């Protein structure tokens, strides 16, 4: 039962990431993409596109169950680096994302 819940959560989370990425690429309209809210500087148009491609990629990894845990650990490492080394991610958001990604990564192993 819990395994199925985790599986479906990962699937929905992957679909959510893909929708957010498509919105960042202006392919579908969404008023605001939460991924950008955690950044101090939302960057150039090129940055937004590359950020969208990255979000799209780990969204695909989350849909494909065997790659899901790795996508969470990769996201945790990236956000931790950007939060504590470069200080480009708001500390509260960054800490939250790192903790949640580590928990989800461990649950999906």
LUMVEX-610423 format. One record per atom (N, C-alpha, C, O): residue number from 0; residue in one letter; chain; atom name; x negated, y negated, z. Coordinates in nm, 3 decimals, padded with zeros to 5 digits, m for minus. Layout:
<marvos>
(NUM, 'A', 'A', 'CA', (X, Y, Z));
...
</marvos>
This chain:
<marvos>
(0, 'X', 'A', 'N', (m00.082, 00.119, 00.000));
(0, 'X', 'A', 'CA', (00.000, 00.000, 00.000));
(0, 'X', 'A', 'C', (m00.086, m00.126, 00.000));
(0, 'X', 'A', 'O', (m00.068, m00.213, m00.085));
(1, 'X', 'A', 'N', (m00.181, m00.137, 00.096));
(1, 'X', 'A', 'CA', (m00.266, m00.256, 00.103));
(1, 'X', 'A', 'C', (m00.354, m00.268, m00.020));
(1, 'X', 'A', 'O', (m00.382, m00.379, m00.066));
(2, 'X', 'A', 'N', (m00.397, m00.155, m00.074));
(2, 'X', 'A', 'CA', (m00.479, m00.155, m00.195));
(2, 'X', 'A', 'C', (m00.401, m00.214, m00.312));
(2, 'X', 'A', 'O', (m00.456, m00.289, m00.393));
(3, 'X', 'A', 'N', (m00.274, m00.180, m00.321));
(3, 'X', 'A', 'CA', (m00.191, m00.235, m00.429));
(3, 'X', 'A', 'C', (m00.171, m00.385, m00.412));
(3, 'X', 'A', 'O', (m00.173, m00.459, m00.510));
(4, 'X', 'A', 'N', (m00.152, m00.430, m00.289));
(4, 'X', 'A', 'CA', (m00.134, m00.573, m00.264));
(4, 'X', 'A', 'C', (m00.260, m00.649, m00.305));
(4, 'X', 'A', 'O', (m00.251, m00.752, m00.371));
(5, 'X', 'A', 'N', (m00.376, m00.597, m00.267));
(5, 'X', 'A', 'CA', (m00.502, m00.661, m00.303));
(5, 'X', 'A', 'C', (m00.520, m00.661, m00.454));
(5, 'X', 'A', 'O', (m00.566, m00.760, m00.512));
(6, 'X', 'A', 'N', (m00.484, m00.551, m00.519));
(6, 'X', 'A', 'CA', (m00.494, m00.543, m00.665));
(6, 'X', 'A', 'C', (m00.407, m00.650, m00.731));
(6, 'X', 'A', 'O', (m00.454, m00.722, m00.818));
(7, 'X', 'A', 'N', (m00.283, m00.660, m00.690));
(7, 'X', 'A', 'CA', (m00.192, m00.757, m00.752));
(7, 'X', 'A', 'C', (m00.230, m00.900, m00.719));
(7, 'X', 'A', 'O', (m00.214, m00.990, m00.801));
(8, 'X', 'A', 'N', (m00.280, m00.922, m00.598));
(8, 'X', 'A', 'CA', (m00.329, m01.056, m00.563));
(8, 'X', 'A', 'C', (m00.443, m01.096, m00.655));
(8, 'X', 'A', 'O', (m00.445, m01.208, m00.706));
(9, 'X', 'A', 'N', (m00.538, m01.006, m00.677));
(9, 'X', 'A', 'CA', (m00.650, m01.035, m00.767));
(9, 'X', 'A', 'C', (m00.604, m01.061, m00.909));
(9, 'X', 'A', 'O', (m00.657, m01.149, m00.976));
(10, 'X', 'A', 'N', (m00.508, m00.985, m00.953));
(10, 'X', 'A', 'CA', (m00.453, m01.004, m01.087));
(10, 'X', 'A', 'C', (m00.387, m01.142, m01.100));
(10, 'X', 'A', 'O', (m00.412, m01.214, m01.196));
(11, 'X', 'A', 'N', (m00.304, m01.177, m01.003));
(11, 'X', 'A', 'CA', (m00.237, m01.307, m01.006));
(11, 'X', 'A', 'C', (m00.340, m01.420, m00.993));
(11, 'X', 'A', 'O', (m00.328, m01.523, m01.060));
(12, 'X', 'A', 'N', (m00.439, m01.401, m00.908));
(12, 'X', 'A', 'CA', (m00.543, m01.502, m00.892));
(12, 'X', 'A', 'C', (m00.620, m01.522, m01.023));
(12, 'X', 'A', 'O', (m00.654, m01.635, m01.059));
(13, 'X', 'A', 'N', (m00.648, m01.414, m01.093));
(13, 'X', 'A', 'CA', (m00.715, m01.425, m01.222));
(13, 'X', 'A', 'C', (m00.631, m01.499, m01.324));
(13, 'X', 'A', 'O', (m00.682, m01.582, m01.399));
(14, 'X', 'A', 'N', (m00.502, m01.469, m01.327));
(14, 'X', 'A', 'CA', (m00.412, m01.540, m01.419));
(14, 'X', 'A', 'C', (m00.404, m01.688, m01.383));
(14, 'X', 'A', 'O', (m00.403, m01.774, m01.472));
(15, 'X', 'A', 'N', (m00.400, m01.718, m01.255));
(15, 'X', 'A', 'CA', (m00.400, m01.857, m01.209));
(15, 'X', 'A', 'C', (m00.526, m01.931, m01.256));
(15, 'X', 'A', 'O', (m00.517, m02.043, m01.306));
(16, 'X', 'A', 'N', (m00.641, m01.867, m01.241));
(16, 'X', 'A', 'CA', (m00.766, m01.929, m01.286));
(16, 'X', 'A', 'C', (m00.764, m01.955, m01.437));
(16, 'X', 'A', 'O', (m00.810, m02.059, m01.483));
(17, 'X', 'A', 'N', (m00.711, m01.861, m01.512));
(17, 'X', 'A', 'CA', (m00.704, m01.879, m01.657));
(17, 'X', 'A', 'C', (m00.613, m01.995, m01.693));
(17, 'X', 'A', 'O', (m00.646, m02.075, m01.781));
(18, 'X', 'A', 'N', (m00.499, m02.006, m01.627));
(18, 'X', 'A', 'CA', (m00.407, m02.119, m01.653));
(18, 'X', 'A', 'C', (m00.475, m02.251, m01.617));
(18, 'X', 'A', 'O', (m00.464, m02.348, m01.693));
(19, 'X', 'A', 'N', (m00.545, m02.257, m01.504));
(19, 'X', 'A', 'CA', (m00.617, m02.379, m01.466));
(19, 'X', 'A', 'C', (m00.724, m02.414, m01.569));
(19, 'X', 'A', 'O', (m00.741, m02.531, m01.604));
(20, 'X', 'A', 'N', (m00.796, m02.314, m01.617));
(20, 'X', 'A', 'CA', (m00.899, m02.339, m01.717));
(20, 'X', 'A', 'C', (m00.838, m02.392, m01.846));
(20, 'X', 'A', 'O', (m00.891, m02.486, m01.905));
(21, 'X', 'A', 'N', (m00.728, m02.335, m01.889));
(21, 'X', 'A', 'CA', (m00.661, m02.382, m02.010));
(21, 'X', 'A', 'C', (m00.611, m02.525, m01.992));
(21, 'X', 'A', 'O', (m00.609, m02.603, m02.087));
(22, 'X', 'A', 'N', (m00.570, m02.558, m01.872));
(22, 'X', 'A', 'CA', (m00.528, m02.695, m01.844));
(22, 'X', 'A', 'C', (m00.647, m02.791, m01.850));
(22, 'X', 'A', 'O', (m00.635, m02.901, m01.905));
(23, 'X', 'A', 'N', (m00.761, m02.751, m01.795));
(23, 'X', 'A', 'CA', (m00.881, m02.835, m01.802));
(23, 'X', 'A', 'C', (m00.924, m02.859, m01.947));
(23, 'X', 'A', 'O', (m00.980, m02.963, m01.979));
(24, 'X', 'A', 'N', (m00.897, m02.763, m02.033));
(24, 'X', 'A', 'CA', (m00.930, m02.776, m02.175));
(24, 'X', 'A', 'C', (m00.820, m02.848, m02.253));
(24, 'X', 'A', 'O', (m00.826, m02.860, m02.375));
(25, 'X', 'A', 'N', (m00.718, m02.896, m02.181));
(25, 'X', 'A', 'CA', (m00.604, m02.968, m02.240));
(25, 'X', 'A', 'C', (m00.527, m02.882, m02.339));
(25, 'X', 'A', 'O', (m00.470, m02.933, m02.436));
(26, 'X', 'A', 'N', (m00.524, m02.752, m02.315));
(26, 'X', 'A', 'CA', (m00.448, m02.662, m02.401));
(26, 'X', 'A', 'C', (m00.307, m02.639, m02.349));
(26, 'X', 'A', 'O', (m00.216, m02.606, m02.425));
(27, 'X', 'A', 'N', (m00.288, m02.657, m02.218));
(27, 'X', 'A', 'CA', (m00.154, m02.654, m02.160));
(27, 'X', 'A', 'C', (m00.145, m02.769, m02.059));
(27, 'X', 'A', 'O', (m00.245, m02.802, m01.994));
(28, 'X', 'A', 'N', (m00.028, m02.829, m02.046));
(28, 'X', 'A', 'CA', (m00.017, m02.944, m01.956));
(28, 'X', 'A', 'C', (00.009, m02.903, m01.810));
(28, 'X', 'A', 'O', (00.106, m02.835, m01.780));
(29, 'X', 'A', 'N', (m00.079, m02.947, m01.723));
(29, 'X', 'A', 'CA', (m00.059, m02.937, m01.578));
(29, 'X', 'A', 'C', (m00.094, m03.074, m01.522));
(29, 'X', 'A', 'O', (m00.191, m03.135, m01.566));
(30, 'X', 'A', 'N', (m00.019, m03.123, m01.427));
(30, 'X', 'A', 'CA', (m00.045, m03.258, m01.376));
(30, 'X', 'A', 'C', (m00.182, m03.273, m01.311));
(30, 'X', 'A', 'O', (m00.248, m03.376, m01.330));
(31, 'X', 'A', 'N', (m00.226, m03.174, m01.235));
(31, 'X', 'A', 'CA', (m00.356, m03.183, m01.169));
(31, 'X', 'A', 'C', (m00.408, m03.042, m01.142));
(31, 'X', 'A', 'O', (m00.335, m02.956, m01.094));
(32, 'X', 'A', 'N', (m00.534, m03.021, m01.173));
(32, 'X', 'A', 'CA', (m00.595, m02.891, m01.152));
(32, 'X', 'A', 'C', (m00.669, m02.893, m01.019));
(32, 'X', 'A', 'O', (m00.763, m02.971, m01.001));
(33, 'X', 'A', 'N', (m00.628, m02.807, m00.924));
(33, 'X', 'A', 'CA', (m00.689, m02.808, m00.790));
(33, 'X', 'A', 'C', (m00.840, m02.787, m00.790));
(33, 'X', 'A', 'O', (m00.908, m02.834, m00.699));
(34, 'X', 'A', 'N', (m00.893, m02.718, m00.890));
(34, 'X', 'A', 'CA', (m01.038, m02.692, m00.893));
(34, 'X', 'A', 'C', (m01.118, m02.822, m00.893));
(34, 'X', 'A', 'O', (m01.226, m02.828, m00.835));
(35, 'X', 'A', 'N', (m01.066, m02.926, m00.957));
(35, 'X', 'A', 'CA', (m01.140, m03.052, m00.965));
(35, 'X', 'A', 'C', (m01.131, m03.134, m00.836));
(35, 'X', 'A', 'O', (m01.217, m03.218, m00.810));
(36, 'X', 'A', 'N', (m01.029, m03.110, m00.755));
(36, 'X', 'A', 'CA', (m01.010, m03.187, m00.633));
(36, 'X', 'A', 'C', (m01.123, m03.165, m00.532));
(36, 'X', 'A', 'O', (m01.150, m03.252, m00.449));
(37, 'X', 'A', 'N', (m01.189, m03.051, m00.539));
(37, 'X', 'A', 'CA', (m01.293, m03.023, m00.442));
(37, 'X', 'A', 'C', (m01.426, m03.089, m00.477));
(37, 'X', 'A', 'O', (m01.519, m03.089, m00.396));
(38, 'X', 'A', 'N', (m01.438, m03.147, m00.597));
(38, 'X', 'A', 'CA', (m01.562, m03.209, m00.640));
(38, 'X', 'A', 'C', (m01.564, m03.358, m00.604));
(38, 'X', 'A', 'O', (m01.462, m03.426, m00.612));
(39, 'X', 'A', 'N', (m01.681, m03.407, m00.565));
(39, 'X', 'A', 'CA', (m01.697, m03.550, m00.540));
(39, 'X', 'A', 'C', (m01.686, m03.628, m00.671));
(39, 'X', 'A', 'O', (m01.618, m03.731, m00.677));
(40, 'X', 'A', 'N', (m01.752, m03.579, m00.774));
(40, 'X', 'A', 'CA', (m01.752, m03.645, m00.904));
(40, 'X', 'A', 'C', (m01.701, m03.545, m01.006));
(40, 'X', 'A', 'O', (m01.759, m03.438, m01.023));
(41, 'X', 'A', 'N', (m01.593, m03.578, m01.074));
(41, 'X', 'A', 'CA', (m01.533, m03.484, m01.166));
(41, 'X', 'A', 'C', (m01.605, m03.481, m01.301));
(41, 'X', 'A', 'O', (m01.566, m03.407, m01.391));
(42, 'X', 'A', 'N', (m01.708, m03.561, m01.314));
(42, 'X', 'A', 'CA', (m01.799, m03.548, m01.427));
(42, 'X', 'A', 'C', (m01.746, m03.594, m01.561));
(42, 'X', 'A', 'O', (m01.639, m03.654, m01.574));
(43, 'X', 'A', 'N', (m01.826, m03.563, m01.659));
(43, 'X', 'A', 'CA', (m01.797, m03.601, m01.796));
(43, 'X', 'A', 'C', (m01.701, m03.501, m01.859));
(43, 'X', 'A', 'O', (m01.669, m03.398, m01.801));
(44, 'X', 'A', 'N', (m01.656, m03.535, m01.978));
(44, 'X', 'A', 'CA', (m01.569, m03.444, m02.052));
(44, 'X', 'A', 'C', (m01.641, m03.312, m02.079));
(44, 'X', 'A', 'O', (m01.579, m03.205, m02.073));
(45, 'X', 'A', 'N', (m01.770, m03.317, m02.108));
(45, 'X', 'A', 'CA', (m01.848, m03.195, m02.132));
(45, 'X', 'A', 'C', (m01.853, m03.109, m02.006));
(45, 'X', 'A', 'O', (m01.836, m02.988, m02.013));
(46, 'X', 'A', 'N', (m01.875, m03.173, m01.890));
(46, 'X', 'A', 'CA', (m01.876, m03.099, m01.764));
(46, 'X', 'A', 'C', (m01.742, m03.029, m01.743));
(46, 'X', 'A', 'O', (m01.739, m02.912, m01.706));
(47, 'X', 'A', 'N', (m01.631, m03.101, m01.766));
(47, 'X', 'A', 'CA', (m01.499, m03.043, m01.747));
(47, 'X', 'A', 'C', (m01.478, m02.921, m01.838));
(47, 'X', 'A', 'O', (m01.419, m02.822, m01.796));
(48, 'X', 'A', 'N', (m01.527, m02.929, m01.960));
(48, 'X', 'A', 'CA', (m01.513, m02.816, m02.052));
(48, 'X', 'A', 'C', (m01.594, m02.696, m02.004));
(48, 'X', 'A', 'O', (m01.543, m02.584, m02.001));
(49, 'X', 'A', 'N', (m01.720, m02.718, m01.968));
(49, 'X', 'A', 'CA', (m01.802, m02.607, m01.920));
(49, 'X', 'A', 'C', (m01.747, m02.548, m01.790));
(49, 'X', 'A', 'O', (m01.750, m02.427, m01.770));
(50, 'X', 'A', 'N', (m01.699, m02.634, m01.703));
(50, 'X', 'A', 'CA', (m01.636, m02.589, m01.579));
(50, 'X', 'A', 'C', (m01.514, m02.503, m01.613));
(50, 'X', 'A', 'O', (m01.492, m02.400, m01.549));
(51, 'X', 'A', 'N', (m01.436, m02.544, m01.711));
(51, 'X', 'A', 'CA', (m01.318, m02.467, m01.754));
(51, 'X', 'A', 'C', (m01.359, m02.331, m01.810));
(51, 'X', 'A', 'O', (m01.295, m02.230, m01.781));
(52, 'X', 'A', 'N', (m01.465, m02.328, m01.891));
(52, 'X', 'A', 'CA', (m01.510, m02.200, m01.947));
(52, 'X', 'A', 'C', (m01.553, m02.105, m01.835));
(52, 'X', 'A', 'O', (m01.527, m01.985, m01.841));
(53, 'X', 'A', 'N', (m01.619, m02.161, m01.734));
(53, 'X', 'A', 'CA', (m01.665, m02.080, m01.622));
(53, 'X', 'A', 'C', (m01.544, m02.025, m01.544));
(53, 'X', 'A', 'O', (m01.541, m01.907, m01.510));
(54, 'X', 'A', 'N', (m01.447, m02.110, m01.515));
(54, 'X', 'A', 'CA', (m01.327, m02.067, m01.444));
(54, 'X', 'A', 'C', (m01.253, m01.961, m01.526));
(54, 'X', 'A', 'O', (m01.205, m01.862, m01.471));
(55, 'X', 'A', 'N', (m01.246, m01.981, m01.657));
(55, 'X', 'A', 'CA', (m01.181, m01.885, m01.745));
(55, 'X', 'A', 'C', (m01.251, m01.749, m01.738));
(55, 'X', 'A', 'O', (m01.187, m01.644, m01.733));
(56, 'X', 'A', 'N', (m01.385, m01.753, m01.737));
(56, 'X', 'A', 'CA', (m01.464, m01.630, m01.733));
(56, 'X', 'A', 'C', (m01.438, m01.551, m01.605));
(56, 'X', 'A', 'O', (m01.414, m01.431, m01.611));
(57, 'X', 'A', 'N', (m01.441, m01.618, m01.489));
(57, 'X', 'A', 'CA', (m01.418, m01.538, m01.369));
(57, 'X', 'A', 'C', (m01.271, m01.505, m01.352));
(57, 'X', 'A', 'O', (m01.238, m01.411, m01.279));
(58, 'X', 'A', 'N', (m01.181, m01.578, m01.418));
(58, 'X', 'A', 'CA', (m01.041, m01.537, m01.422));
(58, 'X', 'A', 'C', (m01.026, m01.404, m01.494));
(58, 'X', 'A', 'O', (m00.952, m01.316, m01.451));
(59, 'X', 'A', 'N', (m01.099, m01.391, m01.606));
(59, 'X', 'A', 'CA', (m01.097, m01.264, m01.679));
(59, 'X', 'A', 'C', (m01.156, m01.150, m01.596));
(59, 'X', 'A', 'O', (m01.106, m01.038, m01.598));
(60, 'X', 'A', 'N', (m01.264, m01.180, m01.523));
(60, 'X', 'A', 'CA', (m01.325, m01.079, m01.437));
(60, 'X', 'A', 'C', (m01.228, m01.032, m01.330));
(60, 'X', 'A', 'O', (m01.228, m00.914, m01.292));
(61, 'X', 'A', 'N', (m01.143, m01.123, m01.281));
(61, 'X', 'A', 'CA', (m01.048, m01.086, m01.176));
(61, 'X', 'A', 'C', (m00.934, m01.004, m01.231));
(61, 'X', 'A', 'O', (m00.877, m00.922, m01.159));
(62, 'X', 'A', 'N', (m00.899, m01.025, m01.356));
(62, 'X', 'A', 'CA', (m00.794, m00.943, m01.417));
(62, 'X', 'A', 'C', (m00.844, m00.801, m01.437));
(62, 'X', 'A', 'O', (m00.769, m00.705, m01.421));
(63, 'X', 'A', 'N', (m00.971, m00.789, m01.473));
(63, 'X', 'A', 'CA', (m01.032, m00.658, m01.491));
(63, 'X', 'A', 'C', (m01.080, m00.610, m01.355));
(63, 'X', 'A', 'O', (m01.183, m00.657, m01.306));
(64, 'X', 'A', 'N', (m01.009, m00.521, m01.293));
(64, 'X', 'A', 'CA', (m01.029, m00.481, m01.154));
(64, 'X', 'A', 'C', (m01.171, m00.444, m01.114));
(64, 'X', 'A', 'O', (m01.211, m00.474, m01.002));
(65, 'X', 'A', 'N', (m01.248, m00.381, m01.202));
(65, 'X', 'A', 'CA', (m01.380, m00.334, m01.162));
(65, 'X', 'A', 'C', (m01.480, m00.448, m01.144));
(65, 'X', 'A', 'O', (m01.586, m00.428, m01.083));
(66, 'X', 'A', 'N', (m01.449, m00.565, m01.196));
(66, 'X', 'A', 'CA', (m01.539, m00.680, m01.187));
(66, 'X', 'A', 'C', (m01.494, m00.781, m01.081));
(66, 'X', 'A', 'O', (m01.564, m00.879, m01.055));
(67, 'X', 'A', 'N', (m01.381, m00.758, m01.020));
(67, 'X', 'A', 'CA', (m01.318, m00.856, m00.933));
(67, 'X', 'A', 'C', (m01.406, m00.898, m00.815));
(67, 'X', 'A', 'O', (m01.424, m01.017, m00.792));
(68, 'X', 'A', 'N', (m01.461, m00.803, m00.743));
(68, 'X', 'A', 'CA', (m01.543, m00.836, m00.625));
(68, 'X', 'A', 'C', (m01.662, m00.923, m00.665));
(68, 'X', 'A', 'O', (m01.695, m01.018, m00.595));
(69, 'X', 'A', 'N', (m01.725, m00.890, m00.778));
(69, 'X', 'A', 'CA', (m01.840, m00.968, m00.823));
(69, 'X', 'A', 'C', (m01.800, m01.112, m00.853));
(69, 'X', 'A', 'O', (m01.877, m01.204, m00.827));
(70, 'X', 'A', 'N', (m01.681, m01.131, m00.909));
(70, 'X', 'A', 'CA', (m01.638, m01.267, m00.941));
(70, 'X', 'A', 'C', (m01.624, m01.351, m00.813));
(70, 'X', 'A', 'O', (m01.657, m01.469, m00.812));
(71, 'X', 'A', 'N', (m01.575, m01.289, m00.707));
(71, 'X', 'A', 'CA', (m01.562, m01.363, m00.581));
(71, 'X', 'A', 'C', (m01.698, m01.394, m00.520));
(71, 'X', 'A', 'O', (m01.719, m01.504, m00.469));
(72, 'X', 'A', 'N', (m01.791, m01.300, m00.526));
(72, 'X', 'A', 'CA', (m01.924, m01.326, m00.471));
(72, 'X', 'A', 'C', (m02.000, m01.430, m00.553));
(72, 'X', 'A', 'O', (m02.071, m01.513, m00.496));
(73, 'X', 'A', 'N', (m01.986, m01.427, m00.685));
(73, 'X', 'A', 'CA', (m02.049, m01.528, m00.770));
(73, 'X', 'A', 'C', (m01.992, m01.666, m00.739));
(73, 'X', 'A', 'O', (m02.067, m01.763, m00.727));
(74, 'X', 'A', 'N', (m01.861, m01.674, m00.726));
(74, 'X', 'A', 'CA', (m01.799, m01.803, m00.694));
(74, 'X', 'A', 'C', (m01.847, m01.852, m00.557));
(74, 'X', 'A', 'O', (m01.875, m01.971, m00.541));
(75, 'X', 'A', 'N', (m01.855, m01.763, m00.459));
(75, 'X', 'A', 'CA', (m01.901, m01.802, m00.325));
(75, 'X', 'A', 'C', (m02.043, m01.857, m00.331));
(75, 'X', 'A', 'O', (m02.073, m01.958, m00.268));
(76, 'X', 'A', 'N', (m02.130, m01.790, m00.405));
(76, 'X', 'A', 'CA', (m02.269, m01.838, m00.417));
(76, 'X', 'A', 'C', (m02.277, m01.974, m00.485));
(76, 'X', 'A', 'O', (m02.349, m02.062, m00.439));
(77, 'X', 'A', 'N', (m02.203, m01.990, m00.594));
(77, 'X', 'A', 'CA', (m02.206, m02.117, m00.668));
(77, 'X', 'A', 'C', (m02.153, m02.231, m00.581));
(77, 'X', 'A', 'O', (m02.215, m02.337, m00.572));
(78, 'X', 'A', 'N', (m02.039, m02.209, m00.517));
(78, 'X', 'A', 'CA', (m01.979, m02.314, m00.435));
(78, 'X', 'A', 'C', (m02.068, m02.345, m00.314));
(78, 'X', 'A', 'O', (m02.082, m02.462, m00.278));
(79, 'X', 'A', 'N', (m02.127, m02.244, m00.253));
(79, 'X', 'A', 'CA', (m02.218, m02.268, m00.140));
(79, 'X', 'A', 'C', (m02.336, m02.353, m00.185));
(79, 'X', 'A', 'O', (m02.374, m02.448, m00.117));
(80, 'X', 'A', 'N', (m02.394, m02.319, m00.298));
(80, 'X', 'A', 'CA', (m02.507, m02.395, m00.351));
(80, 'X', 'A', 'C', (m02.468, m02.540, m00.381));
(80, 'X', 'A', 'O', (m02.539, m02.633, m00.344));
(81, 'X', 'A', 'N', (m02.355, m02.558, m00.445));
(81, 'X', 'A', 'CA', (m02.310, m02.694, m00.479));
(81, 'X', 'A', 'C', (m02.269, m02.773, m00.355));
(81, 'X', 'A', 'O', (m02.284, m02.895, m00.351));
(82, 'X', 'A', 'N', (m02.217, m02.703, m00.254));
(82, 'X', 'A', 'CA', (m02.172, m02.771, m00.132));
(82, 'X', 'A', 'C', (m02.289, m02.813, m00.045));
(82, 'X', 'A', 'O', (m02.296, m02.928, m00.002));
(83, 'X', 'A', 'N', (m02.381, m02.720, m00.017));
(83, 'X', 'A', 'CA', (m02.484, m02.746, 00.083));
(83, 'X', 'A', 'C', (m02.619, m02.789, 00.025));
(83, 'X', 'A', 'O', (m02.699, m02.849, 00.097));
(84, 'X', 'A', 'N', (m02.645, m02.759, m00.100));
(84, 'X', 'A', 'CA', (m02.772, m02.802, m00.159));
(84, 'X', 'A', 'C', (m02.754, m02.933, m00.235));
(84, 'X', 'A', 'O', (m02.825, m03.030, m00.210));
(85, 'X', 'A', 'N', (m02.660, m02.935, m00.329));
(85, 'X', 'A', 'CA', (m02.641, m03.054, m00.413));
(85, 'X', 'A', 'C', (m02.539, m03.152, m00.357));
(85, 'X', 'A', 'O', (m02.532, m03.267, m00.402));
(86, 'X', 'A', 'N', (m02.459, m03.107, m00.261));
(86, 'X', 'A', 'CA', (m02.356, m03.190, m00.200));
(86, 'X', 'A', 'C', (m02.258, m03.249, m00.302));
(86, 'X', 'A', 'O', (m02.210, m03.361, m00.286));
(87, 'X', 'A', 'N', (m02.230, m03.171, m00.405));
(87, 'X', 'A', 'CA', (m02.136, m03.216, m00.508));
(87, 'X', 'A', 'C', (m01.993, m03.170, m00.480));
(87, 'X', 'A', 'O', (m01.899, m03.217, m00.544));
(88, 'X', 'A', 'N', (m01.977, m03.078, m00.385));
(88, 'X', 'A', 'CA', (m01.846, m03.028, m00.348));
(88, 'X', 'A', 'C', (m01.815, m03.078, m00.208));
(88, 'X', 'A', 'O', (m01.901, m03.076, m00.120));
(89, 'X', 'A', 'N', (m01.693, m03.121, m00.187));
(89, 'X', 'A', 'CA', (m01.653, m03.168, m00.054));
(89, 'X', 'A', 'C', (m01.673, m03.055, 00.047));
(89, 'X', 'A', 'O', (m01.631, m02.941, 00.024));
(90, 'X', 'A', 'N', (m01.736, m03.088, 00.159));
(90, 'X', 'A', 'CA', (m01.779, m02.986, 00.256));
(90, 'X', 'A', 'C', (m01.663, m02.899, 00.307));
(90, 'X', 'A', 'O', (m01.679, m02.778, 00.317));
(91, 'X', 'A', 'N', (m01.550, m02.959, 00.338));
(91, 'X', 'A', 'CA', (m01.436, m02.880, 00.389));
(91, 'X', 'A', 'C', (m01.387, m02.783, 00.282));
(91, 'X', 'A', 'O', (m01.365, m02.666, 00.310));
(92, 'X', 'A', 'N', (m01.368, m02.833, 00.158));
(92, 'X', 'A', 'CA', (m01.322, m02.746, 00.049));
(92, 'X', 'A', 'C', (m01.425, m02.637, 00.021));
(92, 'X', 'A', 'O', (m01.389, m02.521, 00.004));
(93, 'X', 'A', 'N', (m01.553, m02.677, 00.016));
(93, 'X', 'A', 'CA', (m01.658, m02.580, m00.014));
(93, 'X', 'A', 'C', (m01.665, m02.469, 00.088));
(93, 'X', 'A', 'O', (m01.676, m02.352, 00.053));
(94, 'X', 'A', 'N', (m01.660, m02.506, 00.215));
(94, 'X', 'A', 'CA', (m01.665, m02.406, 00.321));
(94, 'X', 'A', 'C', (m01.545, m02.312, 00.313));
(94, 'X', 'A', 'O', (m01.560, m02.190, 00.326));
(95, 'X', 'A', 'N', (m01.428, m02.368, 00.290));
(95, 'X', 'A', 'CA', (m01.307, m02.287, 00.276));
(95, 'X', 'A', 'C', (m01.322, m02.188, 00.160));
(95, 'X', 'A', 'O', (m01.293, m02.069, 00.176));
(96, 'X', 'A', 'N', (m01.365, m02.236, 00.044));
(96, 'X', 'A', 'CA', (m01.377, m02.150, m00.074));
(96, 'X', 'A', 'C', (m01.479, m02.040, m00.050));
(96, 'X', 'A', 'O', (m01.456, m01.925, m00.087));
(97, 'X', 'A', 'N', (m01.592, m02.073, 00.010));
(97, 'X', 'A', 'CA', (m01.696, m01.974, 00.035));
(97, 'X', 'A', 'C', (m01.645, m01.863, 00.128));
(97, 'X', 'A', 'O', (m01.663, m01.745, 00.100));
(98, 'X', 'A', 'N', (m01.580, m01.902, 00.238));
(98, 'X', 'A', 'CA', (m01.529, m01.803, 00.333));
(98, 'X', 'A', 'C', (m01.423, m01.715, 00.268));
(98, 'X', 'A', 'O', (m01.428, m01.593, 00.279));
(99, 'X', 'A', 'N', (m01.326, m01.777, 00.199));
(99, 'X', 'A', 'CA', (m01.219, m01.700, 00.137));
(99, 'X', 'A', 'C', (m01.274, m01.607, 00.028));
(99, 'X', 'A', 'O', (m01.233, m01.491, 00.018));
(100, 'X', 'A', 'N', (m01.367, m01.656, m00.053));
(100, 'X', 'A', 'CA', (m01.425, m01.571, m00.158));
(100, 'X', 'A', 'C', (m01.503, m01.453, m00.100));
(100, 'X', 'A', 'O', (m01.496, m01.342, m00.153));
(101, 'X', 'A', 'N', (m01.576, m01.476, 00.009));
(101, 'X', 'A', 'CA', (m01.649, m01.365, 00.072));
(101, 'X', 'A', 'C', (m01.551, m01.261, 00.128));
(101, 'X', 'A', 'O', (m01.574, m01.141, 00.113));
(102, 'X', 'A', 'N', (m01.445, m01.306, 00.190));
(102, 'X', 'A', 'CA', (m01.344, m01.213, 00.243));
(102, 'X', 'A', 'C', (m01.280, m01.135, 00.129));
(102, 'X', 'A', 'O', (m01.270, m01.012, 00.134));
(103, 'X', 'A', 'N', (m01.235, m01.207, 00.025));
(103, 'X', 'A', 'CA', (m01.171, m01.140, m00.088));
(103, 'X', 'A', 'C', (m01.268, m01.046, m00.161));
(103, 'X', 'A', 'O', (m01.229, m00.938, m00.206));
(104, 'X', 'A', 'N', (m01.393, m01.088, m00.172));
(104, 'X', 'A', 'CA', (m01.494, m01.000, m00.233));
(104, 'X', 'A', 'C', (m01.510, m00.871, m00.155));
(104, 'X', 'A', 'O', (m01.517, m00.763, m00.214));
(105, 'X', 'A', 'N', (m01.517, m00.881, m00.023));
(105, 'X', 'A', 'CA', (m01.530, m00.761, 00.060));
(105, 'X', 'A', 'C', (m01.405, m00.673, 00.053));
(105, 'X', 'A', 'O', (m01.415, m00.550, 00.051));
(106, 'X', 'A', 'N', (m01.289, m00.736, 00.049));
(106, 'X', 'A', 'CA', (m01.164, m00.658, 00.041));
(106, 'X', 'A', 'C', (m01.149, m00.585, m00.091));
(106, 'X', 'A', 'O', (m01.083, m00.481, m00.098));
(107, 'X', 'A', 'N', (m01.209, m00.640, m00.197));
(107, 'X', 'A', 'CA', (m01.191, m00.579, m00.328));
(107, 'X', 'A', 'C', (m01.304, m00.485, m00.369));
(107, 'X', 'A', 'O', (m01.302, m00.430, m00.479));
(108, 'X', 'A', 'N', (m01.401, m00.465, m00.282));
(108, 'X', 'A', 'CA', (m01.510, m00.370, m00.314));
(108, 'X', 'A', 'C', (m01.458, m00.230, m00.324));
(108, 'X', 'A', 'O', (m01.535, m00.137, m00.349));
</marvos>
